[in-house]
Amino acid sequence: MRHQLLALLAKQPAYGYELKQALEQTFGAAYPQPNIGQIYVTLGRLEKGGQIRGEEVSQDGKPDKKVYEITESGRAEVVTWINAPTDGPHVRDEFFMKLVLAPGTELADRLTLINNQRRHCLTVMRGLNRLAAQERDNRVSQLLIEGAVLHLQADLDWLERCQEELA
Amino acid sequence: MSAAEPPPLLRAEGLVKSHRNGAVSIPAVRGVDLEVARGEFTAVTGPSGAGKSTLLHLLGGLQRPDQGTLALDGARVDGCSESQWAVLRRRRYGIVFQSGNLLSDLTVADNVELPALLCGMTARTARSRRTELLEQLGLEGTSDRGPSELSGGERQRVALARALVNEPDLLLADEPTGNLDSRSAREVLALLTRFHGQGRTIVLVTHDARVAGSADRVISLFDGRIADDARLSDPPAGPHPYGVRPVLELGD
């Protein structure tokens, strides 16, 4: 959450609630809805760490609002974040552990494990198809979904390989 | 089964098929029992060499099983002659294979309309069905071209339009989105989903997770046998459909 908020504040100062709206508008429903509490907690941490500066703004008849502005140190963190190589998703280590170790326990067989995992991937895929239909007009959202689809495709192809080699 | 219940659209029992390569016989399908209900959308997946395409050929009567039976709406068809099969396929099946098999001397429009005209559809209805299908597949403007002037992906979509022009009871398709770019694949998937939504039956072979995820049922074929027969349920609705979130989580 930290870097997403910093990146938004690098564009312009904003209130906590505006940041939540900006995240929702940019990523659409494909992105897990940001929780406002989580946003305020993260903003608090960033302020304490000196990456952002908060200023109370008084409002007529309502409690003060805090508008946040990025600092030089915050800007530097965004640059570092953007330029750092990004770790790819990892192979499903936990499933692989189950697949390798389960037969020795005699509590499950590999084909059942593979079949169950395939069913799980396909059910997730169904959810993504539905999401893609809902988010037809949001290109950012579509790209995010397409990325998830490609990962799932790779998982399913890899399950086939596991089946060929191990089952 | 109660007397009132209609037989399944398709019922295969004990299908076995080997391919001969000289003196060597290579088993492709090693005993498949399969019932497909009317209106069901079934995807067949599995590694290459699992027997998927052979199974599809057997279901469409394009190859004959060494053993086993096949029934359409409760009537045995495995004993049908070649010409009886040709009539069955023309009237009841839509078949689309990866190679497309379009007639190279005919235009796209004629390729798509031909099966409809052979079945007695009027020229006017055939033309309007053709126009509608080509449009839904993003192929408007290709009507007057010959198959050789199309890309591989376009040919594949024309073959799908041709398979659907007669509104068949059963569509058999082998990798209908193979070789297609992402956008064309979505168009094909949308058309298949619409076709299925009209109560039609689909059995297709696919490696495409999006296509398999759209099916009601996914059969996993392995080494000529059914390794899994899964009926897919929808993940619960909501802003974070179960299972979708972990895939989309961007991390912190």
Interface residues (C-beta under 8 A of the other chain):
Chain A: M1 R2 Q4 A29 A30 Y31 P32 Q33 L111 N115 R118 R119 H120 C121 L122 T123 V124 M125 R126 G127 L128 N129 R130 L131 L144 I145 E146 A148 V149 H151 L152 Q153 L156 D157 E160 R161 Q163 E164 A167
Chain B: T45 G46 P47 S182 H207 D208 A209 R210 A212 G213 S214 V218 S220 F222 A227 D228 A230 L232 S233 D234 P235 P239 H240 P241 Y242 G243 V244 R245 V247 L248 E249 L250 D252
